[in-house]
Amino acid sequence: MNVIPLQQHGFNTSRLVLGCMSFGGGWNNDPITDADMLKAEKGLDAALSIGINMLDHANIYTRGKAEEVFGRIFKAKPELREQLIVQTKCGIRFQEGEVPGRYDFSKEHILSSVDASLKRLNTEYLDILLLHRPDPLMEPSEVAEAFGKLKAQGKVRAFGVSNMSVSQMRFLEHALSEKLIVNQLEMSLSHLHWLDQGVHVNQDAGTGVSFGEGIMEYCQMERVQLQAWGPLSQGRFTGRSVEQEPEHIQRTAALVKQLAEAKETTPEAIVLGWLMRHPAGIQPIIGSGNAERILACQDAEQQAKLMTREEWYALYVAARGIHLP
């Protein structure tokens, strides 16, 4: 399999990423507990034990507590920080009184968000900063000023986006001094728009597909790392009860189980391996905070290498629930 784009950009990263959204306790202002710390420590230990060296954070995850628990871990074990590639996001703001939840790509908000994340994470720099969701009021020149200042101060090494189309990336990049290197999108066996958008060209069925045209091709040509959030489909194909799910989801879960048993691996490895089999070099973000489930992902890269075209298409068509056009 080819070197993934982030490695081409100088980041010696693992194929899998530990998503940190479920760490730190609840999405509230309750204090971090010993149990919250233990969960994070066990989750990180499990990730490290299977070769994961990249963390995906966001300043909003559990209202900042996800970053804070890892900051406490880094304070206790400073050597860990240099072993890890730390990525976080900014741009989403919660409701404040009468002011609704919103997006904010203003220079002031980006700079203050990074400073707050650095403090919570107990680190002097971020490896990668992503803009979390498109802000309709974005002014590329203002974002460029913020990025330039963060880079000059050594606070951020590289930049990317999440949930953006090709036109949005290009609009932003025309003001930037360097290319965006990440686009993080929802991609999984249960969210197939990223594939259906391509196969439904000139098909009526394509009108129901919600995925920006050309994202997959653009990111491959421009060496932008595609990262998949939600790659395990909330357990639909890896053990969660699917009795109430549509028939095609039940069939897909059965096929995943069959392949896992035949290959003497885990359903998680099959599901992630299917994503990683795609030539774009997709980097799945494991969103589970359960150490056992993290460990179950260990064989994913190997399964991606072993997966045949026929097996890949069998999973894709099963998960679609209808034949290809």
PyMOL commands that set and color helices and strands:
alter all, ss='L'
color gray80, all
select helices_A, chain A and resi 5-8+34-49+61-76+79-83+107-121+140-152+166-173+193-199+204-208+215-221+233-235+247-262+267-276+291-295+300-306+309-320
alter helices_A, ss='H'
color red, helices_A
select strands_A, chain A and resi 17-19+54-56+85-90+92-93+102-103+126-131+156-162+182-186+225-229+283-286
alter strands_A, ss='S'
color yellow, strands_A
deselect
rebuild
show_as cartoon
